[in-house]
Amino acid sequence: MTDRIWDTDRQRRRLSRRSFLAGGVALMAGPAVPLIGQPRQTPRFAGPPFSLGVASGDPTSDSVMLWTRLAPVPLEGGGMGDEAVEVNWAVATDERMTRVVQRGTSVARPDLGHAVHVEVTGLEPDRWYWYRFRSGGEASRVGRTRTFPVAGSAVRQLKMAFASCQHYETGYFTAYRHMLEDDLDVVFHLGDYIYEYEGRDGRARKHTGDEIELLSDYRNRHALYKLDPDLQEAHARFPFIVTWDDHEVDNNYAASISEDGLPAELFERRRRVAYQAYYEHM
């Protein structure tokens, strides 16, 4: 965890209680979770729907979780509208996807940002698999994942790395490029996958927008990070095991206590949407 480094008066740059109160009221007055009708089988997209790539994680000896999120306009909320959409998936034992061992259909729901999580079970232990998503005539790239060995079995080697504290503005994610060269089995991400701060000039890269507060803000920030080519490539090549730290929500928060002393009820609303956006992108 790191403290902020302010260029000017700290208080002016803090999330104001008034601005967050307005956001909290908007959340309270917003619509309830929409009823999901018949998902669209042949959607039309405003851009490449798999712009955020593919990922896998939480491997066991016989299962793994697959992920993607439909986002043809990734930095403007995703650009998917309010309809649910069918997404087909397949898992194969070869990179060309000719030896498919499992396939199925999931629904990308608008209330979950059109994210898709597929828990694939019944796999063989300690081996590599490849996977792909399709929707509306569009196909994702092919991702690679693996299962773990059976507990207690002899293992010759298991290559792993960990990552954390990846602040988009303070540098490029070239460490993932080195992980790709090492051809790992799994990556552990220990938190601070995103940073919530507003964009600031004079850095290697710049966040878009102000400090994030609402669900749409967190979705756009996760999308910005997911568009990094090295991070996206690592997710497509290795399964990740992840947890969060503080910046996925707010610097140095703890339980219902925010950095800036917001009333607990208001901060809990911010924390809730931050957790939702985290789930939607992992």
CORKARA-V832634 format. One record per backbone hydrogen bond with DSSP energy under -0.5 kcal/mol. NH is the residue of the N-H (numbers start at 0). CO is the residue of the C=O. E is the energy in kcal/mol with one decimal. If there is no record, write none. Layout:
NH;CO;E, NH;CO;E
This chain:
5;3;-0.6, 12;8;-1.1, 12;9;-0.5, 13;9;-0.9, 13;10;-0.7, 15;13;-0.6, 19;15;-2.2, 20;16;-2.5, 21;17;-2.1, 22;18;-1.7, 23;19;-2.9, 24;20;-2.6, 25;21;-2.1, 26;22;-2.2, 27;23;-2.4, 28;24;-2.4, 29;25;-0.8, 29;26;-0.6, 36;34;-0.7, 39;83;-3.0, 50;47;-0.9, 51;68;-0.5, 52;49;-1.7, 54;66;-2.0, 55;234;-0.5, 56;64;-2.1, 57;239;-1.6, 59;62;-2.6, 63;119;-1.8, 64;56;-2.7, 65;117;-3.0, 66;54;-2.8, 67;115;-1.5, 68;52;-0.5, 69;113;-2.4, 70;48;-2.7, 70;68;-0.5, 72;77;-2.6, 73;70;-0.7, 75;72;-1.7, 77;72;-1.9, 78;75;-0.5, 82;79;-0.6, 84;107;-2.0, 85;39;-2.6, 86;105;-2.9, 87;133;-2.8, 88;103;-2.6, 89;131;-1.9, 90;101;-3.0, 91;129;-3.2, 92;98;-2.0, 96;93;-1.6, 99;97;-0.7, 100;90;-2.9, 101;90;-1.7, 103;88;-2.2, 105;86;-3.2, 107;84;-3.4, 108;106;-0.8, 108;114;-0.6, 111;108;-1.1, 112;109;-1.6, 113;108;-3.2, 114;111;-1.5, 115;67;-3.1, 117;65;-2.5, 118;116;-0.5, 119;63;-2.7, 119;117;-0.9, 120;118;-0.6, 122;61;-2.6, 125;147;-1.6, 128;144;-3.3, 129;91;-2.6, 130;142;-2.3, 131;89;-1.8, 133;87;-2.6, 134;137;-2.6, 135;40;-0.7, 137;134;-2.2, 139;132;-2.8, 142;130;-2.6, 142;140;-0.5, 143;235;-3.6, 144;128;-2.9, 146;126;-2.0, 147;59;-2.2, 152;149;-2.2, 159;157;-0.5, 160;185;-1.2, 162;187;-2.4, 164;190;-2.0, 165;191;-1.7, 166;164;-1.4, 167;165;-0.7, 169;166;-0.8, 170;167;-0.6, 173;171;-1.2, 175;172;-1.2, 176;173;-0.6, 177;173;-1.4, 178;174;-1.8, 179;175;-2.2, 180;176;-1.6, 181;177;-1.6, 182;178;-0.8, 182;179;-0.7, 183;178;-0.7, 184;158;-3.4, 185;158;-1.3, 186;238;-2.1, 187;160;-2.9, 188;186;-0.6, 188;240;-2.5, 189;162;-2.9, 189;187;-0.6, 198;208;-2.5, 203;168;-1.1, 204;168;-1.2, 211;195;-1.9, 217;213;-2.4, 218;214;-2.5, 219;215;-2.1, 220;216;-2.2, 221;217;-2.6, 222;218;-2.3, 223;219;-2.1, 224;220;-2.0, 225;221;-2.7, 226;222;-1.4, 227;224;-1.8, 231;227;-2.6, 232;228;-2.1, 233;229;-2.1, 234;230;-2.3, 235;231;-1.6, 236;232;-1.1, 236;233;-0.6, 237;233;-2.3, 238;184;-0.6, 239;55;-2.3, 240;186;-2.4, 242;188;-1.4, 248;245;-2.3, 249;245;-1.9, 252;249;-1.8, 253;256;-2.1, 256;253;-2.8, 257;255;-0.6, 260;257;-0.8, 265;262;-0.5, 266;262;-2.4, 267;263;-2.7, 268;264;-1.1, 269;265;-1.6, 270;266;-3.0, 271;267;-2.2, 272;268;-1.9, 273;269;-2.1, 274;270;-2.5, 275;271;-2.1, 276;272;-2.5, 277;273;-2.1, 278;274;-2.5, 279;275;-2.5, 280;276;-0.9, 280;277;-0.8, 281;278;-1.4
